[in-house]
Amino acid sequence: MIQYVERHINNTINDKSCFAELLRSARHTHTGVNDWKQVFALQENNAHIIWDNFSNGRKLFVDKDDIISKFIKLHNCKNYLEIGGQPFAGQRSTYHKIQCENKDSVNTDPTIEFEYDLPAGSNHYVMTSDEFFEKVKDSKKSYDIVFIDAWHEHKQVLRDINNSLENLTDNGTIILHDMIPLTRDLEKDPHRTGCCWRAFADLRATKKDIDMSVLVPPWGSEDSLGIIRKGQQALFEKKIEYNYDFLLDNMEELMNLIDLDVFYKKYIETSLDK
Ligand SMILES: C[S@@+](CC[C@H](N)C(=O)[O-])C[C@H]1O[C@@H](n2cnc3c(N)ncnc32)[C@H](O)[C@@H]1O
């Protein structure tokens, strides 16, 4: 049985649902890409008990678009960029569900037929994210919110984050999907969760002038979401090893894990809109 304790790392109260401990305890029993459901079931059970204690009347989010929308509303964001956006996928796509004045999206998928029109001033670019950022390099285009959810490979995600930071407003937010693979094999598959965590970890160890955390489930889904804003952080000091066991063994500090209670305190309740 997992012990529910409050841990203080980098002056934040970290994940009380002991997500990392749970993944460590399951690492030899659930390894396949499709074992994630069992792992999530364990976590959901534990974390709901925690949430009952800490929710204080606040709600669980429904999906990632719900969290992105919360940032858009809190910071009055006007310009949204989705890397890996799928406006062609209709109602189920995150792009479709996000309400924002301007919504740009970039995807290598050649489908260009949409069921609905993009908002005026918004664009969908059929190209790689690298090509996109090269294209906008001189335009001084800036975004208040960027959602990164494209090719889930270490160096690609690192370029996507760095390029997004170059084009991010000072009060802007980057949200990253699929930060923590729930099983060992999921980490190997860039079409699934992949190893995006490695890019996040690189910046946790090298970049002091941003604030980074990872929101662990359940907040409404089985995914872990990375959150990056301009600010300050204490760097992760160990030498990073790019393998799943290193991630599991160092996850709390490496990824600066937060649960939903801390997410509310850190990102929402400090803002005017409560
Ligand atoms: C997980 S899906 C995106 C789901 C979407 N973000 C959503 O939430 O509705 C990943 C997408 O990234 C696209 N993709 C893969 N490599 C890419 C790259 N280098 N640049 C831009 N898009 C890429 C794929 O075509 C795919 O549609």
The ligand as an ORCA input file, in Angstrom:
! r2SCAN-3c Opt
* xyz 0 1
  C      -0.480     12.517    -31.334
  S      -0.862     13.221    -32.876
  C      -1.447     14.806    -32.459
  C      -2.777     14.867    -31.748
  C      -3.272     16.306    -31.608
  N      -2.260     17.145    -31.004
  C      -4.523     16.414    -30.760
  O      -4.390     16.458    -29.508
  O      -5.625     16.459    -31.287
  C       0.713     13.617    -33.500
  C       0.688     14.365    -34.821
  O       1.979     14.892    -35.066
  C       2.210     14.887    -36.462
  N       3.667     14.967    -36.679
  C       4.579     13.972    -36.643
  N       5.816     14.447    -36.860
  C       5.697     15.797    -37.012
  C       6.616     16.854    -37.240
  N       7.933     16.628    -37.340
  N       6.150     18.108    -37.357
  C       4.808     18.358    -37.244
  N       3.887     17.391    -37.036
  C       4.325     16.128    -36.909
  C       1.566     13.596    -36.932
  O       1.221     13.696    -38.320
  C       0.351     13.473    -36.029
  O      -0.809     13.974    -36.647
*
